[in-house]
C-alpha cells in the first residue's frame, strides 16, 4: 500500500487541475474587472523621490510600460539605459524627451544600447559591454515581453519557443550575467514585469518548448507558461542569493494594460481593447507597480523576510502596488527547482554559474562565444 501511495505521489503532473484552473481564471478576471477600483488610491503619474543616485537598465523601453518607466525614472534624476532592439527609435525618443524637459532642470541622463531578446548572443554581448564599464547597476528592469496571438508556434534562431525566450530565458540570462554590476551597485534590485496570467500557466520542465504533443500549443499556453516559468525561476534565485549581496528580486503584475505587448493580436481584438478604456490601464497607469518595485524603500526588507520562509518565493507586487503572492503552482518547490535547472541548461551556463558569478569568477558560456 505504501509503495502504491509513493508511486501516486511521484506521478508526473501534466497540467493544472480543474480547481486550480478555475481559481486562476477567477484571479485573472477579478484583476481585469476591478483593477481600476483597487488602484484608485494611487496617483497618476506615480510620484517618485529624487533618483540621482540610481543607474537603471530598462528592457523594451521604446513603447508601452517600458517607455513610461524609462521616462519617469529619468525625469526623477536616474541614469536610464534603454536596452532595446531598435536603437534608432530609442534615440528619437531621447531627443523628444530632452526637448520636452528643456527648462525644467538638468538634461535627462538617458542612453540607448542594443539588446535583442530573441538572440541569446545579443544578451551576452550586451552584458559584456555593460560589465566592461565597471559601473554600478542599481536596478535591472526586465520589462520587455511578447504575447503573439495565433495557433502557429514560432521559434527563435536559438531554437526556443518565442514566448519562452523573450519572457523568460533571455531575462534570466541577462539577470545572471549582470551580477558583477548588480553587486557593484548593491543594494540593488532585479525587477521582472510579469503578469496575472501566470495564474493559469503550467510548466513542464521537460517540455519547456511545448513540443512533446502532451499539450496543444496556443499563444495563451505559450504566454502563461513563460510567465509562470519566470516566477518560478526568480523564486529560486531569490532564495539562493545570500543576504550579504543585498540584491532584491521582485516579480510584479502591471495589470491589464493597452501596450505593444499585444501588437500581434488580431486587429479586431485590439479594437475591443480600445473600446473598454475604463477597465484597461494606460501605459502611464500600468507602469506604477514597476516604479513602486524599483524605488519603494521597504522592498529589500520584505525580500529579506521572505527568504526565511520554508518555500522559495520572491516578492510579488500586484497592480495596485501592494504585496501579493504568486499562484499556487508557483509555490511548487519541486517544479521550481527543476525549472531553475532546466533554464540554466537552456541558456548555456554551468549549473554552478550563480555561485561563481557571485564570487566574481568567469563562467563558460554557450552563447556569445563567437563575439568574444
Phi, psi and omega in degrees: 000317179297320180296320179295319179296317179297321180295321180293320181291334180271355180300131185293131177283131185247007178169172177291142173290163185294328178292316178299319180296316179298315179299318181297312180294328176298319178295319180298309182292327178297315179296317182298315186283328189243007185298323181292321177294316182294334183258012185296341180279349184274142175280153178223114006287162183290127181289135180237145174283172174300131185238030183298342183270358187255142167245126185234136171255128180236115179278151178060048190255024175260358180204164171059219183299318181298320179298312180295322179298311181298315182297313184290325175296318180294318180294338176274000175108356183287152168277114186247126175257116178272105182267104193218160174288317186258090182290333178298314178297323179295317180295324177294319177296316180301316179297319178298314181295321179298319179295316180295329184273347185307129179091353182264350182160198178296152178304146180295142182263083184235148172211161180241138175226145183283132176208119178246109184288349174278003177227113178290335171300318180296322178298316180294318179299314179301312182299317180298317181295318181289314181298329181295340178289340184058033179260152177286146172240123184262326182219121171255120180249103176279086186262323188301141178198164177226152170222093186266103183291139177138159181277339183288131181270126183247144183236150175283171177292345175277353176095012182250145177306137192298319177300316181300315184290310185288319185274341184226301188297310182296315176298325178296315179296316180299315181301314182293316184289339179270008180302322177304319180284324178294322177294321179296328181265005184305136004287135185224174185218145169248115184250124181246114177284105185257215182197148173297343180294345177294343178294336180252014180268161174215137182241126169257106183302338179272355182215056184297331180277355182054059181236359184286340183093353179290330175234138176284130180282134167223166179300325179294317177298314181299314183290308185295322180290325178293323179289323176293319178301321179298316179296314181299315180300314183285336171300312181291318179302313181300319181291325184279342181287124177298146181303326185291345176289333181055042175250118181266140180242126185227138166246151184212158171250124178278352187093186176275112188235140177276097182224180180285358175298337179259022184296338181265002177289151177304150184302321182294330178289318179297323178297318179297321176302314183293337183276354181236058184296336181296322183275327186270133176286149166282163177304324179296322177286322184290339182273359185296319180291331175292311180297320177299312182296327183280339189233342184297132186290339184271353182302311180302319180296319180293319178298319179297321179297318181292334179298335182274356178287160181293320181263144178288126178205132177267167177298134177236122182254130180276173184295344178262017176063037176240152179291131182226191178233145173289180185295164177300320180296328179294340178276358182291102187299314182297313181294320180300317179294324178289324176296319177302309182297317181293322178297314178302320179295313184293326180274003169078033177246155175290157185294339178261022184302315183301310181299318181291321178295322178294333178274359179082016181270157173282148177236147178288139183231137177284324183260152176081001184291332181288341182263359183286000000 
